[in-house]
Amino acid sequence: MSMSGEAMARGRRRLRLHVRGAVQGVGFRPYVYGLAARYRLGGFVANDPDGVVIEVEGERAADFVDALPLEKPPLARIDEISVQPVGITESDEFHIRASEQGKVSTRIAADAATCPQCLSELFDPASRFHLYPFVNCTHCGPRYTIAERLPYDRSTTAMRRFAMCTACAAEYADPASRRFHAEAIACPRCGPRISHGTKQIATAIADGRIVAIKGLGGYQLLCNAREDAAVWRLRHRKHRNQKPFAVMVGSTDVVGEIAEIDAVGLALLESSPRPIVLMRSRDMLPPAIAPELSRIGVMLPVAPLHHLVLKALNSAHPRADGASWAIVATSANPGGEPLVIVNDEAKRRLAGIADLIVTHDRDIVTRADDSVVSVVAGRAQFIRRARGYIPEPIRLAKSVPSVLAVGGALKSTVTVIRGNEAFVSQHIGDLDTAEGIRFFEETVDHLLSTLDIEPVVIAHDLHPNMASTRFAEASGRRLIAVQHHHAHAASVMAEHGVAGPALALVLDGFGYGSDGGNWGGELLSCDGARFRRLGHLAPMKMPGGDRATREPWRMAASVLHALRRGDAIAKRFAMQPQAARLCAMLDQPGVATTTSAGRLFDAAAGLLGLCPVQSYEGEAAMKLEARVRAPRLAKDGWTIENGVLSLFPLLERLAVDPADGAELFHGTFAAACIDWIARAALETSVTTVILSGGCFLNAILADEIGRGCVAAGLSPLLPRQVPSNDGGLSLGQAWVAALQLLEQQGPEGNA
């Protein structure tokens, strides 16, 4: 009998496996190596353009296949494993091979916060990584923000300029090490270096100064969060008068001291993405952190440097009141422009803000802000999806043609569809500056090149004057325009795999309507790539046009005028220079109107005197929400006629205490929306209800409407994997465009 025949007789076999998912740069090959050794198998493992290719040979090859998905590394994500038998080679040794080249269809893992093992080494005097601010392993550290392209190898990252020392090279090559093929491995002898010591940084913060540090995805500004003067100094220098700051603390115990924490919030705080989590404040920090708001954004340390700074503050600079240190940690983006990532740029642009600028020599390839999440109806909801979550794809219900979607104008993202995966970019921000548009274009280029995709079509907003629309038109590619609120609804349908018809309640600030109007409070019927407008909020005049979006008192004046109380405008808003002339302006024909839910919130806040003029988008609505203790219902507070929902009966009663008014507004608006949806469900026999748009970042509104839908026998769906604001718009655009392409291909394209 030949050797191969003998091998087959004793059960020896060789299998080839292809593994797809987030399996590069997360310790997957070392894991496979160890698993093969456990089952005494020969063969090899290598990165390839599709993910990882494995061949195993031996009597327990089938056991290896069964075990492979069960014990994977913490950052690995397996989407698919294919297995096929191949010819036996009589190989008893197992090797890790060099990456195979070709058209890329795998992905890079997201950046991850310092793992417990690395944290232990960071503070272990016997470790060679003691106090080293770049310690990492295959379970943590930078990934997407340092990667230039796939496959994910050291030579294609920002680490290629750092030659490994003997000790690092030994760990990198040791299958038993946690740093086996850890592409970002580095130590004080061979790795990146920081410009200032931890003690110097901590002393500066303790002295009340503002410090800029280079984080994982960009520069951050830090200051003492417990010192009112330091926080206001940062606000003054950053020209950020009211918008809330995030706070970083060293442990969950400290989180519990400053905020109300539940199990879901705790799990989010401690997860490897380390997002900022919005929690109800215990009012233990200066009001300047989040002026007139009930919730604060809290995060735990992300990178080793954060741990080192907080440790130095608590040990070398103990507070007189015995409280643990809390520091403001906010994006270093002067003037609302994109996050600063380049050292020379930081020294130039942050010089007027930071007293100390801390740089290092590991480049950031892709900028990424901190992600922000809240807990709504007991589950996580994104406010901003960025570092720690990108570029993890959203799985779609079926494979569709490749599409690039370019989003909107505010809180911009872009989406690329590849097969049955939608890759939504990191938060880009607003496209109202040259720097913002440049970052947008960089993101498109990087995402397309990383995924190795040539899109069949570009999807864009219906609005003709958006920078993203102009970008699409200048591309020379085939275009598909998608209405703004349809895209909001479609983003939720895409992530939840909703194929059939659905009702959609979309509440936001502004979207260009199919009729060229200013939409924003819409009840839609959605089916596949099509939608129909069933109803909308009662139109309100916008005196001053876009200026009314920044000055809620104008929307309040519009309501008074509509209620035939225009003579009260001048006296009620006497502090506003234009108040005396506004009634006459509203009497004129041709004043712009809107069906916007965002402007409805502004009107309520303006009537209650909470926020006459906004310094940031959504300020009035957030301050209105902050006043709510328990939503209450105003009897007969709304009307519905011919699909038009009017809250004017409620608004007429809002000349009350701000807290009472806020509670009446939230409770009544939610009840009115539930009534509106229930009537449409009865008429259409559709029970699936999509809830989307920026107003659903309001936790009270989202919870009340969601629970009301369930009580009415309906099935509400909120966005969970992307924000409900315009950060999720590109996903919806991409999905609508992809479905249109499938329809045009006919039955074969839908097979």
C-alpha angles and dihedrals in degrees: 000000000000121000092254090049091050090049092052091048092058093048099261114153140164122223131188116212129191113198120195127193136057094337104129122089094008101094094266097134093050088048090053090047091054093045091051090050091051091055093040094240131158125215137077146271127214141166112250134177091271097048119273130350119204133184119190128182129189145074094291099047091120091053089053091055091051093049098044099087095037102068103027121151116276096254097043120106118193116201100169141001120196121190131194133168118245135182120291115250099183090241116158098173124082121214140185106227131202117269118279117231130225142096106340121236101154127082144230119251122244123258114271135206120251109289123230093255094053090044089055091051091047091064098033110105089204094057122093086224093058109147091348109148094208101053111141143145140189089290098056149010136066121343119144095027092059099036120104098183145329144315090058104235130141090254091062096049138071087264095071092093091060111080111208119247120230094268095048092045090052093052091044089056097041113098089201093058126094086225096055102141091350096160095203095049113144141147137192091275099054111009141080119309130217123226098226134032124250092245091056091050093048092047091052092052092045089052090056097257128139117245128195115206131182106243131185096281102020146320120317131197117227132190141151106291092196094057113081093199093054092050093049090046089056091047091051094048095044093044090234106134103171113359109115124256125220119238127216122206133178102240145011089252089065090045088058090053095057103030143027107257130195133184095268093048091047092052090050093049092052097041119112094253089060097206127185105262122206111226136169108270124237088207092242094129129065114283087238089076093070109359114217093347128123097211131060130198112241131183139175123229113292107185131034090255091061090053091048094050094049091045091051092048094050095044104036098029108035112182119247091230091054093241121138117250122269121187133196109242111188135158117272096229110134115210092005091291122139120297115280112245107159120084098224091046090050092052090050103040100035097044092097093048109038126055090201126029114199115199136174135193102245106102123229107226098184122027117224128177122218112278118243124209137171133194114249122176089349095306137092118266123187121235092172123008113202137103114040095019105053132115092022105122129228111238113234128211092247143000114275137176118287112273135178114206118191102198127211138300103272129053085002127200132165128218132208120194118209114179107306095344128091115202109202112195127232118276106288099181132216121346096216098107135058090243091052092051091047091053089048091054092046090052093051091049094046095047094048094046094045092051092039091228133153105196119225091212141004118230119206143167120282090238107105097207102052117118089231091054091050089050090053093048092050092052095078090224129123111279136210118191116211124195112246100239093040086057091051090054094043093054090062092044090051096052094043094044094238107173103167131063119302139179115235129202106196117185119179145124105267142349131165107251128222087249092050091256132132104263129181112136105058138165109199139179110219128191123165110311094343136081139183127204108236097175148329143207117280109276119255127197117247107211107206094017112235090009088071089063089062098039113053092186087072091057089048089052089050090056092049090050092050089050089054092250096113091130088070095059099084094050097040094051098031091141090066114084094216096047096097091056099041098086091056090047091053090050091060120095120246098040108155116253133203139194090204121147088202091060089047089058089047091052092052092048091047093050089051092048093239102127118002092173127024125223093188137021113279095011095128093048092047093050090047091052091048091063094059118105097163125353115244133197126238108211113239089005096148145029132209119203125165090344094308115125114206124191094181092111087059095043090054089064099048098099088106140099109313094239093048090045093049091051093048092048096050096043095045096043091050092048091048091052091050090051090048093050094044092054091050091048090053092050097045101031087228115136103177109096124193116206113195146138131086094287089069089070081079099098094203094052094044093049096045095047093043093052091043091054091051091050088053091054095256131129111234121197124196126188111266106165098043132029120273089228125075089294086082096045097094092056090055092046091051093049095048091048092048092051091049090053091051091050090052091050090057128213094332091057090052095049 
